[in-house]
């Protein structure tokens, strides 16, 4: 078998066999196939695409390239949740304890963030002492005893994907739905989930800016899950403005705690109830989304979801008193209000610009070497549809001394992100579609 034949076959629109895909990925992982040939193949895929079977085979080969976690020692159906990323997206902080309280085990491996704010792991490290490092035996034991654990990804999960992604990043082939879908799903398959709920963001702050592209990506990932025997559901949710009000690591932990108390932002609570309902149905704990939603709301109202967060935090070395008193979490030295320059109604908030502003203050990483400031970030005062008077606060910057030099730039970005209309504006939908193996349901 020759790599050049595989490249030419895909270049001309042919369908690659499982053996050809395995030969390519295994050879590339071992360093036997050079970057320039895999770059040519990736460009061929970019233009010609891949069908569901090819994409599934590619996903499986990347998952097999490194460590694979076998979750079978943990009783029950293990349901994983993955978000394609957004601004203010702290759903895992809420969902891990909430879904675990309902009896579905959550054995989650998460990553650190590169961009607007930290990833789930960075956010959880806002809690003093919280450790994301543990061996497999302790990980399994914690999920078995408590029902939930969130740890850092193994360094050897899907090494082929890491290598291929780095190559795509410098060859203009990142925006390929089969390559994106297989990248995401290979990590989920390697992490050992029995079923997967995907939160596919759409809009200005999302990787996929249009609804049609978001649905195509969701369909590709659901097809992969079905092909590999994992029941998979995708929720297409809004990212045309940040989720919730807080953007920044400790700010997002505080908002997650509020949501588990039933006192959080309504958009965050609703997205978590929708995602969590699908997790409960896939986990066999509810017959349908309506029953699942009722179960989840009960666990918020009776305090068991918050108690589950305390148990998880305590088991991972975190200071549980900070869950009981969120004001003791890292807090910025100074608050700076960003005020509206005109009256009207908030027509739009460019989520990506808000995210960049938060990163400028130190809430995210500009490079892999950047050090995150867990206390800083942005708290929005107004969301789409809200009325605003001239001089009224749109957002509050949470600033520490180290980021003082970036304050004006961050303030300007926040002002530019807000679009004010003279006419009343309807709030944005939270969810646009649900994608299952049966098809797409649009709302």
ABEGO torsion letter per residue (X at the ends): XBAAAAAAAAAAGBBBBAAAAAAAAAAAAAGABBAAAAAAAAAAAAAAEBBAAAAAAAAAAAAAABBBBBAAABBEBBBBBBBAEBBGBAAAAAAAAAAAAAGBBBBBBBBBBBEABBBAAAAAAABBGBBABBBAAAAAAAAAAAGBBBBBBBAABGAAAAAAAAAAAAAGAABBAAAAAAAAAAAAAAAGBABBBBBBBBEAABABABAAAAAAAAAAAAAAAAAAGBBBBBBBBBAABBBEABBEAAAAAAAAAAAAAGABBAAAAAAAAAAAAAAAAAAGABABAAAAAAAAAAAAAAGAAAAAAAAAAAAAGBBAAAAABAAABBBBABBBBBBBABBEBBABBBAAAAAAAAAAAGABBABAABBBBAABEBBBABBBGBBBBBGBBABBBBBBAAAAAAAAAAAAAAAAABBBBABBBBBBBABABBBBAAEBBBX
